[in-house]
Amino acid sequence: MQNSKDIDNISNQLRELKKNIDRSQEYLSALEMLMVDDNNGRLKDADLAHEFKTLTNSIASVSKNIEVLEKKLYN
């Protein structure tokens, strides 16, 4: 990309997106704590845990994709 104004605008949007991803990861950590049984440290619902893991992996994937976009933007 050649236009520095466009690069700056895209960079700003990616930065905001990363902030939201970070917040989402914080929420997921809180949810994970709620899903663990206090008595024995196991997950309360295996099916729910599987879906939760899928969501966690998806958000991690989005985060990695943002990093790839940033690298491509500046190269």
N, C-alpha and C positions, 0 to 999 in steps of 0.2 A: 504494500500500500504506500502511496506516494504523499498524499495530503496529510500534513502534520496535524491539522485541525481535526480531521476524521480520526486519525490515530489517537489523539488525546481524548476525543469523545468516546471512542470505543473502549479505550483504557479505563476511563472513568466508569463506564457502565459495567465493565468486567470487575472492577474494584467493588462496586456496589453489590454485584451478584455474589462475589466472594464473601462479603460481609453477611449476606443473607444465608449463604451456605453454612458459614461458621455458626450462625444463630441456630440454624436447623440442626446442626450436629450437637449443639448444646441441649436442645430440646430432646433429641434422641437419647442422649446420655441420661437425662432426667427420666424419660419414659422407661429406659432399661432398668433403672433402679426401682421403679414402681412395679416392674414385671417380675422381680426376684422375690421369692418367698423369704421372709425374714428368719424363719425358723431353721431352714436347712440350706439356704443359698442357691436353691434350684429355681428354674423358671416356673412360673405359675401355669402357663399354658404353652405347650410345645408348638401347636399350630400358629398361635399368635407370634411366638418367638421366631418361627420360620419367616413369616411375612415381615416381621420387624427387621430381621437380618437382611432380607431382600431390599427393603427400603434403605437401610444403612449402606449397603453396597452400592445402591443406585446413587445415593448422594455422594459417596466417595468417588464414584465414576464421574459425576458431573464436576466435582472439584478438580479431578485430574484433567478433564477436558478443558476446563477454564485455563489451567496452566499451559496446556498445549497451544490454545488460542493466543495466549499472551506471548509465548515464545515466537509463534509465527507472525504475530503483529509487528514485532520489533526486529525480525530478521529479513 
